[in-house]
Amino acid sequence: MAPTHRILHLSDTHVSRTGPDEDGVDAVASLEQILDDVRHVPDLDVVLVTGDIADDGSYEGCVAVRDLVGAFAEERGIPHVYTTGNHDDREAFGRALGSGHLGPDGRDVGRLAGGTSGKRAAVSEVRGLRVVTLDSLVPGSVHGELDGGQLAWLRGRLATPAPSGTVVALHHPPLHVDWSPFMRDHGLHDRDQLAAAVAGADVHAVLCGHFHLQLSGMANGVPVWSTPGVVTRNDRTCPPELIRGVLGASATVVDLGGPFSPTFHTLHARDPRAGEQVYLVDPTSWDDVESE
């Protein structure tokens, strides 16, 4: 039995108003590289980008990502969907991306959640698959939170099953590796409430970014997947209290509805500099302790 839906899952593009991210990485080139290198993946149904669209929160950064991902999606006749991340700005995100759910031609096809205090939670459908995006952005903070309004709205949507089930997407993962203080402290803080909201519903998976690494787990029986970053990847071979960012854009191909559903297949860009260290930082102070 072939999969019913195939998602190209990207995250953490970190494009700025001028292009490079705050560490000097050419974020536009990283995004162009991974989009070129995944061009042979067949039968995609949607491109999903789970936050940190713009490194500086700028409208221009959001537009640059929208245009590059949008051209990839338009060529394939598929929608492209975005969530906010901790680097993003809601006003700029909304001006550039609307609800975050764009059709193949760039039209806004999403329905924003009501009663969520301006947060960019939204929903759309792709051939019977319900795609729900949540807004875990806490302005000025690295960690993420979902308020009661979003969770109540999510439970309301999930009360009625979708023809081909649901995926829930947000920036901050509701899971972590316990021996990483950064992941433990700076993921989704109200993870238990999200897990309770999706339990027993038709949710195939919760798809996230933020940590810049591939990580899987379960939330009340629902698979959770965090995809590596586009601009950099997080290399956890460093001491646990530190964060090492390395070059090498990545993406995940998520298959739903097949015999092993869901499956998460990570692809890495063919970058000769992949693995080269960009920074090694202590997240408690955010000061560089080593740089190459």
NORGI-V268212 format. One record per residue. N is the residue number from 1. RES is the residue in three letters. SS is DSSP state (a for helix, b for strand, c for the rest). PHI is phi as a letter, one per 30 degrees, with the letter a starting at -180 (NA if undefined). D_CENTER is the distance of its C-alpha to the mean C-alpha in whole Angstrom. Layout:
N/RES/SS/PHI/D_CENTER
N/RES/SS/PHI/D_CENTER
//
This chain:
1/MET/c/NA/28
2/ALA/c/d/25
3/PRO/c/e/21
4/THR/c/d/21
5/HIS/b/b/18
6/ARG/b/b/16
7/ILE/b/c/12
8/LEU/b/c/11
9/HIS/b/c/7
10/LEU/b/c/6
11/SER/c/a/4
12/ASP/c/h/7
13/THR/c/d/9
14/HIS/c/h/11
15/VAL/b/d/14
16/SER/c/c/17
17/ARG/c/e/20
18/THR/c/c/22
19/GLY/c/j/19
20/PRO/c/d/19
21/ASP/c/d/17
22/GLU/c/d/19
23/ASP/c/c/20
24/GLY/c/i/21
25/VAL/c/d/19
26/ASP/c/d/19
27/ALA/a/d/16
28/VAL/a/d/17
29/ALA/a/d/19
30/SER/a/d/16
31/LEU/a/d/14
32/GLU/a/d/17
33/GLN/a/d/18
34/ILE/a/d/15
35/LEU/a/d/15
36/ASP/a/d/19
37/ASP/a/d/19
38/VAL/c/c/17
39/ARG/c/d/19
40/HIS/c/d/21
41/VAL/c/d/19
42/PRO/c/d/21
43/ASP/c/h/20
44/LEU/c/d/17
45/ASP/c/c/16
46/VAL/b/a/13
47/VAL/b/c/10
48/LEU/b/c/7
49/VAL/b/b/5
50/THR/b/c/2
51/GLY/c/j/5
52/ASP/c/h/8
53/ILE/c/d/9
54/ALA/b/c/12
55/ASP/c/e/14
56/ASP/c/c/17
57/GLY/c/i/15
58/SER/c/d/18
59/TYR/a/e/18
60/GLU/a/d/19
61/GLY/a/d/16
62/CYS/a/d/14
63/VAL/a/d/17
64/ALA/a/d/17
65/VAL/a/d/13
66/ARG/a/e/14
67/ASP/a/d/17
68/LEU/a/d/16
69/VAL/a/d/13
70/GLY/a/d/16
71/ALA/a/d/19
72/PHE/a/d/17
73/ALA/a/d/16
74/GLU/a/d/20
75/GLU/a/d/22
76/ARG/a/c/20
77/GLY/c/i/21
78/ILE/c/b/18
79/PRO/b/d/15
80/HIS/b/b/12
81/VAL/b/b/10
82/TYR/b/b/7
83/THR/b/b/7
84/THR/c/d/8
85/GLY/c/b/8
86/ASN/c/d/11
87/HIS/c/d/12
88/ASP/c/d/12
89/ASP/c/c/15
90/ARG/a/d/16
91/GLU/a/d/19
92/ALA/a/d/17
93/PHE/a/e/14
94/GLY/a/d/17
95/ARG/a/d/19
96/ALA/a/d/17
97/LEU/a/b/15
98/GLY/c/i/17
99/SER/c/d/15
100/GLY/c/j/12
101/HIS/b/c/13
102/LEU/b/c/15
103/GLY/c/d/18
104/PRO/c/e/19
105/ASP/c/c/21
106/GLY/c/i/19
107/ARG/c/d/21
108/ASP/b/d/19
109/VAL/c/c/19
110/GLY/c/c/17
111/ARG/b/c/19
112/LEU/b/d/18
113/ALA/c/d/19
114/GLY/c/c/22
115/GLY/c/i/23
116/THR/c/c/20
117/SER/c/h/22
118/GLY/c/i/20
119/LYS/c/d/16
120/ARG/c/c/14
121/ALA/c/d/14
122/ALA/b/a/14
123/VAL/b/b/15
124/SER/b/a/16
125/GLU/b/b/18
126/VAL/b/b/18
127/ARG/c/h/21
128/GLY/c/i/21
129/LEU/b/d/18
130/ARG/b/d/16
131/VAL/b/c/13
132/VAL/b/c/12
133/THR/b/c/10
134/LEU/c/c/10
135/ASP/c/c/11
136/SER/c/c/11
137/LEU/c/d/12
138/VAL/c/c/16
139/PRO/c/e/17
140/GLY/c/i/19
141/SER/c/b/17
142/VAL/c/d/15
143/HIS/c/d/14
144/GLY/b/b/13
145/GLU/c/b/15
146/LEU/c/c/15
147/ASP/c/d/19
148/GLY/a/d/21
149/GLY/a/d/21
150/GLN/a/d/18
151/LEU/a/d/18
152/ALA/a/d/22
153/TRP/a/d/20
154/LEU/a/d/18
155/ARG/a/d/21
156/GLY/a/d/23
157/ARG/a/d/21
158/LEU/a/d/21
159/ALA/c/d/24
160/THR/c/c/25
161/PRO/c/d/23
162/ALA/c/c/22
163/PRO/c/e/24
164/SER/c/c/21
165/GLY/c/i/19
166/THR/b/b/16
167/VAL/b/c/12
168/VAL/b/c/10
169/ALA/b/b/7
170/LEU/c/a/6
171/HIS/c/d/5
172/HIS/c/d/8
173/PRO/c/d/9
174/PRO/c/d/13
175/LEU/c/a/14
176/HIS/c/a/15
177/VAL/c/c/18
178/ASP/c/d/21
179/TRP/c/d/23
180/SER/c/c/20
181/PRO/a/e/21
182/PHE/a/d/18
183/MET/a/d/16
184/ARG/a/d/18
185/ASP/a/c/19
186/HIS/a/c/15
187/GLY/c/d/13
188/LEU/b/d/13
189/HIS/c/d/17
190/ASP/c/c/18
191/ARG/a/d/16
192/ASP/a/d/19
193/GLN/a/d/20
194/LEU/a/d/16
195/ALA/a/e/18
196/ALA/a/d/21
197/ALA/a/d/19
198/VAL/a/c/18
199/ALA/c/d/21
200/GLY/c/i/23
201/ALA/c/c/21
202/ASP/c/c/20
203/VAL/b/d/17
204/HIS/b/d/16
205/ALA/b/a/13
206/VAL/b/c/10
207/LEU/b/c/7
208/CYS/b/b/5
209/GLY/c/b/4
210/HIS/c/i/7
211/PHE/c/d/10
212/HIS/c/i/10
213/LEU/c/b/11
214/GLN/c/d/12
215/LEU/b/a/13
216/SER/b/b/14
217/GLY/b/a/16
218/MET/b/b/17
219/ALA/b/b/17
220/ASN/c/h/21
221/GLY/c/i/21
222/VAL/b/c/17
223/PRO/b/d/15
224/VAL/b/b/12
225/TRP/b/b/10
226/SER/b/c/8
227/THR/c/c/7
228/PRO/c/d/9
229/GLY/c/d/9
230/VAL/c/d/10
231/VAL/c/d/12
232/THR/c/a/14
233/ARG/b/c/13
234/ASN/b/c/15
235/ASP/b/c/18
236/ARG/c/d/19
237/THR/c/d/23
238/CYS/c/d/24
239/PRO/c/e/26
240/PRO/c/e/24
241/GLU/c/d/24
242/LEU/b/c/22
243/ILE/b/b/19
244/ARG/b/c/20
245/GLY/b/c/17
246/VAL/b/b/18
247/LEU/c/d/18
248/GLY/c/k/17
249/ALA/c/d/14
250/SER/b/b/12
251/ALA/b/a/10
252/THR/b/b/10
253/VAL/b/c/13
254/VAL/b/c/13
255/ASP/b/c/16
256/LEU/b/b/17
257/GLY/c/i/21
258/GLY/c/d/23
259/PRO/c/d/25
260/PHE/c/c/22
261/SER/c/e/20
262/PRO/c/d/17
263/THR/b/c/16
264/PHE/b/b/14
265/HIS/b/c/15
266/THR/b/d/14
267/LEU/b/c/15
268/HIS/b/c/16
269/ALA/c/d/17
270/ARG/c/d/21
271/ASP/c/c/21
272/PRO/c/d/25
273/ARG/c/c/24
274/ALA/c/e/21
275/GLY/c/j/21
276/GLU/c/d/23
277/GLN/b/d/23
278/VAL/b/c/21
279/TYR/b/a/22
280/LEU/b/b/23
281/VAL/b/b/22
282/ASP/b/c/24
283/PRO/c/d/21
284/THR/c/d/24
285/SER/c/b/25
286/TRP/c/h/23
287/ASP/b/c/26
288/ASP/b/d/26
289/VAL/b/c/28
290/GLU/b/a/28
291/SER/c/b/27
292/GLU/c/b/27
//
